[in-house]
Amino acid sequence: MSEKQVRPSGEGLAPAGLGRFGAYGGRYVPEALVAALEELDEHRLAAMEDEAFTTELAELQRSYTGRPSILTEVPRFAEHCGGARIFLKREDLNHTGSHKINNVLGQTLLARRMGKTRVIAETGAGQHGVATATAAALMGLECVVYMGKVDTERQALNVARMQLLGAKVVPVEHGSQTLKDAVNEAFRDWVANVEHTHYVLGTVTGPYPFPEMVRDFHKVIGEEAREQILAETGRLPDAICACVGGGSNAMGIFHRFIGDEDVRLIGLEGGGEGVETGKHASRFTGEGSPGVLHGAYTYVIQDDEGQTVETHSVSAGLDYPSVGPEHSYLKDSGRAEYHPITDAEAMEAFKLLSQTEGILPAIESAHALAGAMKVGRELGPDGLVLVSLSGRGDKDVHTAGRWFGLIDEDEVVVAGDEEETQV
Amino acid sequence: MTKLDEVLAATRSEGRAALVGYLPVGFPSREGCLRAVRTMVEAGCDIVEVGLPYTDPLMDGPVIQTAATQALEQGVHVSDVFAAVREVSDAGGAAVVMTYWNPVLRHGVREFAQDLAAAGGSGLITPDLVPDEGADWIEVADELGLAKIFLVAPSSTPARIAATTNVTSGFVYAASVMGVTGARTSVGEAAKGLVEKVRATTDLPVCVGLGVASGEQAREIGQYADGVIVGSALVKCLLDVDLDEGLERLAEKTRELAAGVRG
């Protein structure tokens, strides 16, 4: 499926297989949210056919986000990648500093179209929260962002950014106090306020229609990149590397290439301290197995009784126990491959790109860079690799500074670790 | 006919609503929970909803979240649910299980249903499984004669209510408000309107839940619904208190609610 969707009837039960990518996806939600999901689906399908809507979105992408984002070749970095040619798709140069704005502009335009006056969002690293706060300011919508308390501490700069943009940031103190708990809290808010509130879910997870809708708002990444790399090199890349938390930047860049069967699609997960240590966020190579979390049937890191297991990653944006259902489908079908990148490997790539190219990547995106270093070495000098540089690293300066011992007054705080922050 | 059907037929013939009480298993402790469900039945709960604590309870407010976290930290297991179900049955109440879907999926839908039936349970309430996604469960439940208790909400369209009640058995769970679990001072008019809409589609008993905290609210709702569901207000009796005192509070609150449903 995935291209053609059966529309929900809006009456009675949904048609069988609604929102499924193979076995994955679906709509595992409280009945109270079904009406809102159907309303959203009807509006987004109508909007995509409505020239006024698509024109307005395209114009915002051009004049506000700064699309198309450029493609940058990084030869000095590539020297550490077996000599393969490496190109970065520069989503870090978008307004607000990451790919997240693509989806947020689409969803806030939809919220306005549906007559909603308030938007809510979850955020891990803070990039999606910042993007939502930005779009809400632009469109005059009230905005509340839920963020795990642990994440508010390791991404304090982004908390302040959201507040400066006029959003209210609510630290979530339940459970592991990270992204998954922020999603729970956003759903709780949505159930209670659904009449005037739209939940701007930030990635390709969640109940139908979110996985498909969010991918569609991000597929511009791959559409642009495909044209750009053909223009630059005259051929398609051998591989595309993207980090995968929920997996929105990866689906965005993969989508246009799915039919190009010779292009390897490689998703890089948060490997934490190593999959073998149990402290990681790798759904596909760790203890992950199919289950339901946050409204979708997909790979979930869970125990034998179906309880969600806490994840670990230096990157707040990858520290999530579930993954978009389309990734689960691509994994099982073999069309895409997924590998863990440890915290140490990601931080090494972070430093390397900064010092060879003068580009500070987000720690999330550094996982994709570390993946490119490995695949580049496999491919050798004839290889051509496209990397989704999903975000910029300004927000991570403090974490990286501590990691490399440049700021030594406190320890790196990783979700779930016992170590206390000493300020 | 399940024990649940018998209880709801009996309360209907008495001309009153049934009192349905919720408690997460393993709370306040694995042992304490068994005493608590027995207390609830002895103090007047006709039906007990045994909850399975889950790490990501996105339909629950702070009280039940706290209780679930406490139970999980103490190492509660799926098998404890069936022990609590047996305890409710032994005490003379009807037991149903309320659980998020992933633990059932992981246990195996058929295995879970078989274990539930073997423990004397009457059925399952599934807050995050809408019938659209419930084909496996519906098939197994029908085969084993278990109640499939689906929810309807104030936002449900008439067509969805009809489609949902069509596959529901035992009773229809009418969510009184748009929101998560937790005591509220007023349940509001939406509940009454929703019950009327449900009754237009089915003769099944309709029980109202979310927000009910007092005997007075139970009395009001009991005038138009077949059952009154109480969760957080009962759970709260056992939070941050030693077990014996908590059980006394629980018995007292249950008696208040039981008097309420008797008008």
Chai-1 contact restraints between the chains, C-beta under 6 A:
chainA,res_idxA,chainB,res_idxB,connection_type,confidence,min_distance_angstrom,max_distance_angstrom,comment,restraint_id
A,E11,B,A159,contact,1.0,0.0,6.0,A-B,restraint_1
A,G12,B,A159,contact,1.0,0.0,6.0,A-B,restraint_2
A,G12,B,A163,contact,1.0,0.0,6.0,A-B,restraint_3
A,L13,B,P131,contact,1.0,0.0,6.0,A-B,restraint_4
A,L13,B,D132,contact,1.0,0.0,6.0,A-B,restraint_5
A,L13,B,A163,contact,1.0,0.0,6.0,A-B,restraint_6
A,A14,B,D132,contact,1.0,0.0,6.0,A-B,restraint_7
A,G26,B,E133,contact,1.0,0.0,6.0,A-B,restraint_8
A,Y28,B,W101,contact,1.0,0.0,6.0,A-B,restraint_9
A,Y28,B,D128,contact,1.0,0.0,6.0,A-B,restraint_10
A,Y28,B,E133,contact,1.0,0.0,6.0,A-B,restraint_11
A,P30,B,M59,contact,1.0,0.0,6.0,A-B,restraint_12
A,P30,B,P127,contact,1.0,0.0,6.0,A-B,restraint_13
A,P30,B,D128,contact,1.0,0.0,6.0,A-B,restraint_14
A,E31,B,V130,contact,1.0,0.0,6.0,A-B,restraint_15
A,E31,B,L151,contact,1.0,0.0,6.0,A-B,restraint_16
A,E31,B,A153,contact,1.0,0.0,6.0,A-B,restraint_17
A,E31,B,S156,contact,1.0,0.0,6.0,A-B,restraint_18
A,A32,B,A153,contact,1.0,0.0,6.0,A-B,restraint_19
A,A32,B,S155,contact,1.0,0.0,6.0,A-B,restraint_20
A,A32,B,M178,contact,1.0,0.0,6.0,A-B,restraint_21
A,A35,B,S155,contact,1.0,0.0,6.0,A-B,restraint_22
A,H174,B,Q65,contact,1.0,0.0,6.0,A-B,restraint_23
A,N184,B,D56,contact,1.0,0.0,6.0,A-B,restraint_24
A,N184,B,L58,contact,1.0,0.0,6.0,A-B,restraint_25
A,F187,B,L58,contact,1.0,0.0,6.0,A-B,restraint_26
A,R188,B,V180,contact,1.0,0.0,6.0,A-B,restraint_27
A,V191,B,G179,contact,1.0,0.0,6.0,A-B,restraint_28
A,A192,B,M178,contact,1.0,0.0,6.0,A-B,restraint_29
A,A192,B,G179,contact,1.0,0.0,6.0,A-B,restraint_30
A,G291,B,N102,contact,1.0,0.0,6.0,A-B,restraint_31
A,G291,B,L105,contact,1.0,0.0,6.0,A-B,restraint_32
A,V292,B,W101,contact,1.0,0.0,6.0,A-B,restraint_33
A,V292,B,N102,contact,1.0,0.0,6.0,A-B,restraint_34
A,E305,B,V78,contact,1.0,0.0,6.0,A-B,restraint_35
A,E305,B,P103,contact,1.0,0.0,6.0,A-B,restraint_36
A,G306,B,N102,contact,1.0,0.0,6.0,A-B,restraint_37
A,G306,B,P103,contact,1.0,0.0,6.0,A-B,restraint_38
A,G306,B,R106,contact,1.0,0.0,6.0,A-B,restraint_39
A,Q307,B,T55,contact,1.0,0.0,6.0,A-B,restraint_40
A,T308,B,T55,contact,1.0,0.0,6.0,A-B,restraint_41
A,T308,B,D56,contact,1.0,0.0,6.0,A-B,restraint_42
